[in-house]
Amino acid sequence: MKISIINGPNLNLTGKREPEIYGTQSLESYFQVLATAYPDVEFTFFQSNIEGEIVDEIQRAGFDVDGIVINAGAYSHYSLAIADALRAVPAPAVEVHLSNVYNREPERHHSAIAPACVGIIAGFGPDSYRLAVEALDTIHNA
Ligand code: DQA
């Protein structure tokens, strides 16, 4: 099974950025643990601060992988371009967030990309990504 994990703006600073919200572990180190925990899954990890590069990666990976885990950061809340890209490809996508966006500011309660995803996981820190992998594995084996 192939899974593409796509991260948007500022997620490269996870571990250093607002640790009281996003924790102290870098995503690089978490993804090493994740890849070790799922030796049968072929992961690709991508991060960009640029909306168009995220669209390019969805277009590239979305015809190749069995599932996409996407944390589009702030773009989650307003990017129709990312939502359209997710709709354009056959791979099912799970939207993830480190924080529980629904107990934060109201502008984080709306997701532009959720309607293009099979589901959302938010609020479990880096473990949100593992839960999304579990969900995609279940869909893949159904
Ligand atoms: C985030 C939540 C977003 O609202 C925010 O803009 C981020 C990170 C999260 O993982 O909790 O950059 O996607």
Boltz pocket constraint, residues with backbone or C-beta under 6 A from the ligand:
constraints:
  - pocket:
      binder: B
      contacts: [[A, 9], [A, 10], [A, 11], [A, 71], [A, 72], [A, 73], [A, 74], [A, 75], [A, 76], [A, 96], [A, 97], [A, 98], [A, 99], [A, 100], [A, 101], [A, 108]]
      max_distance: 6.0
